[in-house]
Amino acid sequence: MWQVYTRRRRIRWLAIGFICLLLVWCYILYKSLAINYDQPSLHVHSSSLTTISSFLYDIQNLDVFLKHTPVKYNYHIFYYPWYGNPEYDAKKYRHWNHPRLAHWNREKASHYPQHSHIPPDDIGSNFYPLLGAYSSRSPEIIDKHMRMIRMSGAGTISISWYPPGMADDAGYSWDDLIPRILDGAEKYKLKLCFHIEPYKNRTADNIIHWSRYILRQYGSHPAFYRYNDKGFFYVYDSYQIPSNEWHRALTSISVSDRQAYFVGLILKSSDCAQLATSGFDAAYSYFAANGFTEASTSQRWKSIVDICKSIPFIPSVGPGYIDTNIRPWNGETSRARNNGNYYKQMFKDVPDGKDRIVSITSFNEWHEGTQIEPAIERTDLKSITYEKYHQGPFTYIHLTRELIFASDR
């Protein structure tokens, strides 16, 4: 009888011990997965970054994923859907085969190669994407991109856009892709605004025409981004259209009919007054090469805000810049990422302001090396060298989130 009692007591204590160990293990697991984005992380080791990124990226339950990845919609990230490959794009590569552009000085141009790249191994970028030489038309790629952007903390995608049937010299028309990308954005509770590119014969009048087309076609979609109840449009190289033409076109629209919020590109602080007089609603800097223009010089942003009192200024932060695989003569414009410190400094220089809109250049402009999209080191190529991120493929997805949630802007 005594032996039975002793055995039962031993089993009871073993069970209690096992339950205690299980509870401790669950607590440790919870602490390792519970990510607090309200406080800045002082330092992230490569191993923990890989663990966090893999955990977020691999979550299958969408509700759980969204819960773990809050976003801020006042952070806009520039997105380019112009990439193509033979599987989805009439047996052709698009943009990955971007030619090396000749310098405008013929003598200088003669010292640099001018042939196109040959994907999938040789691409027009100094980095190589984790997802390979993908097609922007792939449903799987669209879904992965939306998931990655959600992970970055940026809540609004600013999509590069040309009117139907138009495109840049290296690409193809992608207006037909917009419904799919809007659906993908809605799945991940993101918003979509438009970055109007310099298409052929562009005028102030037809930009207004196409903005109304976008509002009619896509304005009722739940993922369509509105600011002050208006569709939001960045206009790249807006200064190529004379200010008097802008003034005539924009001021002819009555306040009640004004459905679009137009943001013009500035190169220097004095451009703000001209934009405001022309009827623009805000200004942005776009370029990720710090110092390339006065407006892209982050140390000048606080003074630019003071100068641009008539309209808001939207600074554009970026992780670095390098385009020597398409402009081999342009090394002077390169800006090293410096293990993320370049990016951190640009964020630090963003002027204070509650809910200030900040744009990020970019999610996937691979040609100019401004992308935060995951990149990998290619070690299997003998003659081609690609740069790598210092803490693995998801370095800048994670760092962007860390920087966005480091303040209460």
C-alpha positions, 0 to 999 in steps of 0.5 A: 500500500505504501509503495502504491502511495509513493508511486502515485505521489512520484507520478503526481510530482512528475506531472506537475513538473512537466506542466511547469516546464510546458508553461515556461516553454510556452512563455519563452516561445510567446516572448520570442514571437511577440514583436513590440513595434512601439519601441525602437530596437537598439540592435538586431543581430542577423540571426534574430532578424532572420527568425523574425522575418521568417516568422512573419513571412511564413504565417499562413493565417491571414488574421494572425499575420495582419495582427502581427504587422500593423501599418501606417498609411501616412507612409507611402512606398513607390512600387514598380509593376514593369518587370516581365519574364518569358512565362507571363510576358509573351516569352520576353523579359521586361526591364530585367534586360534593361540596356546600359545607357550611353552617356550624352557625351560621345567621347565619355560614352565610348569608355563604357559598355552599352549592351543590354543585360541577359536575364535571368542571371545577368540583370539590370541591377546591382542587386539580385532579387530573392524572388528571381527575375520575376514577372509583375503579372504573376499572381504569386508575385503580386501576393508576395509583394503585398505581404512584404510591403505589409511587413515593412510597415508602409500602409500605402503603395504609390504605384508607377502608372502610365495611361492604357496602351502606354509604357516606358521604353523598356516596358509594356502597358500595365494599366490592366494589372491595376485591378489585380494589384488593388485586390492584392492590396485589399487582401493585406489591408493596404491602400493604393495611390498613383505615381503618374509617369512622364508619358508621351505628349503629357500635358496638364489637361490630359493628366487631369483627364487621366486622373478622372479616368483612374477615379472612375475606374478604380475610385470605388475599390476599398483599397483605393487611397484617399486623402482629404476625400480625394484621390492622391496623385504624385506627378513625376517630373511635373516641372516639365510642364510649364507652370502657367499651363498647370495654373490654367488647368488646375485653377479652372476646376471648381472646388466642388469638382476637385476630386484629385490631390496633386503632388508635384516634384521639386528639385529645390526649395524655391520650387514650392512657391511655383507649385503652390501658385500653379495649383498643386496641393503638395510637393515631394522630393522622390530621389533617394540619392542624398544631395542629388538635388537640394530637395533630396538633401535630408539635412535641408528638409526642416528648412524646406518645410519652413519655406514651403509654408503654402503647401505641405512638403513630403520628403522621400527617404531611401536606403541608398542609391546605385545605378551603375549596371544601367548607367555605368558612368554614373558612379558619382551619384552612388550612395552606399547603404552603410549597413543601414545607417544611410537609411536611418539618417534619412529617417532621422532627418524627417521633419516632425509633424503629426501624421506627416506623409513620408514617401519611401523610394522604393519597394522595387526600383532595382535599376537604381538600387533603391529597393527594400525588396528582399535581395540575395547574394549570388555566389554561383556566377563567375563573371557577375557580382551583385551587392548584398544586404548586411543582415540577409534578404529581409534586412530592409523590410525589417529595418523599414518597419523598425524606423517607421514605428520608432516614432509617433509621426 
